[in-house]
Structures are given as structure tokens and as C-alpha cells.
Amino acid sequence: MLKKLLAVTAFALIPFTSAIAQTDSGYEAGVHYQELPSAVTTSDPEKVEVVAVFGYPCPHCANLEPMLSSWAQQQSSEDLDFKHLPVVFSRNWEPFARAYYVAELSGKVEETHQAMFDAVHVQNTSLRSVDDFAGFYSAYGIEEDEFNKLYDSFAVDTRLKQGQARLRAYQITAVPAMVVNGKYQITGAMAGSNSEMLKVVNYLIEKERAELNE
């Protein structure tokens, strides 16, 4: 089953190409990042919002996560709002997204996020059923009964639907991807690599900060 889960990433991922040269004036829209046709409303207009779009079955997302975590720890929370958003590219991806939202509602994302990537891509943990997911998260303080209750709850259903709506507005077709302030979408493939994607994100954060301070 795990091999099937990983196989479905094929249509969602674009192979990385060599890094594209940066222009003298900075990174270029349509080359290094995509400017969305309509800005998506952010949760706090006083902060620059950065959304990391991922899927636990995605190997490229797993490779990015340690680097992304280190990057996030270096950011200021005073004017930057960083969050994750799980994508569902097929029915096999939905249980992972639901599990993420259970962890989010339980305040356990920090403890479980990297651990879930490791479980899928390093430890080859069997995650075929809701009970499998419940057993995994029980090791991080979410009781199995509580996990099962939340998994199919109205709260998780709502977050899943809202997340899917945002992903459509962000025009996400590949992961990993990042969205800056509801205006710009960046992928590793477009930027040239995962590390270059974070450099483009930094550039766009500063661009948005300058606009906020005008």
C-alpha cells in the first residue's frame, strides 16, 4: 500500500531542473515564481503569510522538511505568519491530510510533523487504516479514541474543505510548493531546487514587508 501511495506522486511532481540565474533586479515573476491572478485573503493583514503546501506521501516534501523547519525557526513571528497546508491529489492522500488536521486540532503538529514524514519515507510504517494512523499518533499524546472521534468530525471536514478551496485558489498542481501572502506561488521545480525556493520566498517576504511598511 505504501508503494501505491508513493506512486501517485508521479503526476504531482515536476523533476527539478538546474537553478535559473537570478536577474540583476531580483527574482522574476513567471520565471522564478508565479504571481497569482487574484490575491487570496490572508488571516492577518498585518503580517506576511507564508504557507508551505505539502503531502506526507511526497518524497520531495520529505526531503524539504528538515530544511524548511530550520528556515522557519529563523523567521520572526512578529510580522510573519508561517503555516502548513496538506494537499490531497488523490483519495489515497486524504487520510494523511485528515491526520494532519487531527494533530493540528490537538496541538500536536510540532511533535508529529517530521515524525510522520519519517514514518512514511524512512521507517516504512504501515498506514493502511484509520486505526493505523490512530496507533501512530497515540505515541504522541493523542488517545486513539480521541483520534478516531476527530478524524471524521465536522471540524476536520471543514478544515479539509477550506484547505482544498485555498489550494484551488493558489493553483497548486505540484508539491512541495510555497505561497507568500496569498499572492505568489513558488515550487522547487520553478526556482531550481528546494534551497533556491527558500531564497525566492525570502525575496518575496521582503517585498511584502516593504509594502506593509509603506
C-alpha positions in Angstrom: 0.0 0.0 0.0 2.8 2.4 0.8 4.3 1.9 -2.6 1.0 2.7 -4.1 0.8 5.9 -2.0 4.3 7.0 -3.2 3.4 6.1 -6.8 0.6 8.6 -7.0 3.1 11.4 -6.5 4.3 10.9 -10.0 1.7 13.1 -11.7 2.0 15.7 -9.0 5.7 16.3 -9.1 7.9 18.0 -11.7 11.6 16.9 -11.8 13.9 19.6 -10.5 16.0 21.4 -13.1 19.2 23.4 -12.7 18.9 26.7 -10.9 17.7 29.6 -13.0 20.0 32.6 -12.9 18.8 35.5 -10.8 18.3 38.7 -12.7 20.1 41.9 -11.7 16.9 43.4 -10.3 15.9 40.4 -8.3 13.8 37.3 -9.0 11.3 37.5 -11.9 7.6 36.7 -11.9 6.8 34.0 -14.4 10.3 32.6 -14.2 11.3 32.1 -10.5 7.8 32.3 -9.1 4.2 32.6 -10.2 2.1 35.7 -9.4 -1.5 34.6 -8.8 -4.2 36.2 -10.9 -6.2 37.1 -7.8 -4.8 37.6 -4.3 -6.1 35.1 -1.7 -7.1 36.7 1.6 -4.7 36.0 4.5 -5.7 35.5 8.1 -3.8 38.6 9.4 -3.3 41.6 7.1 -0.7 43.0 9.5 1.7 40.0 8.8 3.3 38.4 5.8 1.7 35.0 5.5 3.8 32.1 4.2 2.1 28.8 3.5 4.1 25.5 2.9 2.0 23.2 0.8 2.9 19.5 1.3 1.8 15.9 1.2 3.1 13.2 3.5 3.3 10.7 0.7 5.5 13.1 -1.3 9.2 12.2 -1.2 10.3 15.7 -2.3 8.3 17.1 0.6 10.0 14.8 3.0 13.4 15.9 1.6 12.5 19.6 2.0 11.0 19.3 5.6 14.3 19.5 7.6 15.5 22.5 5.6 12.1 24.1 5.9 11.9 23.5 9.6 15.3 25.1 10.1 14.3 28.1 7.9 11.0 28.6 9.8 12.9 28.6 13.2 15.0 31.5 11.9 11.9 33.7 11.0 10.5 36.5 13.1 7.0 35.7 14.3 6.3 39.4 14.9 5.5 40.2 11.3 5.5 36.7 9.6 2.7 34.1 9.9 4.0 30.6 8.8 1.7 27.7 8.4 1.4 24.3 6.7 -1.3 23.2 4.3 -1.8 19.5 3.3 -2.7 18.8 -0.3 -5.0 16.0 -1.5 -4.1 14.9 -5.0 -6.0 11.6 -4.8 -8.2 9.5 -2.5 -5.0 7.9 -1.0 -3.7 11.2 0.1 -6.9 12.2 2.1 -6.2 10.1 5.2 -2.8 11.9 5.6 -4.5 15.3 5.3 -7.1 14.3 7.8 -4.5 13.0 10.2 -2.6 16.3 9.9 -5.8 18.3 10.8 -6.4 16.0 13.8 -2.8 16.8 15.0 -3.5 20.5 14.4 -6.7 20.5 16.4 -4.9 18.6 19.2 -2.0 21.0 19.3 0.5 18.2 18.3 1.8 19.3 14.8 5.2 20.3 16.2 5.7 16.9 17.7 4.3 14.8 14.9 5.0 16.6 11.6 8.6 15.4 11.0 7.8 12.1 12.7 5.1 11.3 10.1 7.4 12.0 7.2 10.0 9.7 8.8 7.3 7.0 9.4 6.4 7.0 5.7 9.7 7.5 4.0 12.3 6.1 6.4 10.6 3.5 8.6 8.1 2.3 6.0 5.4 2.2 8.7 2.2 0.5 7.6 -0.5 3.2 7.5 -3.4 1.4 5.7 -6.4 2.2 8.0 -7.7 4.8 10.4 -6.6 2.5 13.3 -3.0 2.5 11.9 -3.0 6.3 12.0 -4.6 6.4 15.4 -1.9 4.0 16.7 0.8 6.2 15.3 -0.5 9.4 16.9 -1.2 7.7 20.2 2.6 7.7 20.7 2.5 11.5 20.7 -0.2 12.0 23.2 -3.4 11.8 21.1 -5.5 8.9 22.6 -6.8 6.5 19.9 -10.5 7.1 20.8 -9.9 10.9 20.6 -8.1 10.5 17.2 -11.0 8.4 15.8 -13.5 10.9 17.1 -11.8 13.8 15.4 -10.8 12.0 12.2 -14.4 12.1 10.8 -15.5 15.1 12.8 -17.2 18.3 11.4 -14.1 20.3 12.4 -11.8 18.1 10.3 -14.3 18.0 7.4 -14.4 21.8 7.5 -10.7 22.3 7.5 -10.3 19.8 4.7 -12.9 21.6 2.5 -11.4 25.0 3.4 -7.9 23.7 2.6 -9.0 22.4 -0.8 -10.6 25.7 -1.6 -7.4 27.6 -0.8 -5.3 25.1 -2.8 -7.5 25.7 -5.8 -7.1 29.5 -5.3 -3.4 29.0 -5.0 -3.4 27.0 -8.3 -1.4 24.2 -6.7 -0.5 21.4 -9.2 2.7 20.2 -7.6 4.3 19.8 -4.2 6.4 20.9 -2.4 5.2 24.4 -3.0 5.0 27.7 -1.0 2.7 30.6 -1.2 3.7 34.1 0.0 1.0 36.4 1.3 -1.7 34.9 -0.9 -0.1 36.5 -4.0 2.8 34.4 -5.1 3.3 30.6 -5.6 6.7 29.0 -5.7 7.8 25.4 -6.4 11.2 23.9 -6.2 10.9 23.0 -9.9 10.3 26.6 -10.9 13.0 28.0 -8.5 15.5 25.3 -9.5 15.9 23.5 -6.2 14.4 23.3 -2.7 17.1 25.6 -1.3 16.6 28.1 -4.1 12.9 28.0 -3.5 13.5 29.3 0.0 15.7 32.1 -1.3 12.8 33.2 -3.6 10.5 33.0 -0.6 12.9 35.3 1.3 12.9 37.7 -1.5 9.1 37.8 -1.7 8.8 38.2 2.1 11.0 41.3 1.9 9.0 42.6 -1.0 5.8 42.2 1.0 7.3 43.7 4.1 8.3 46.8 2.2 4.7 47.2 1.0 3.3 46.7 4.6 5.6 49.4 5.8 4.8 52.0 3.1 
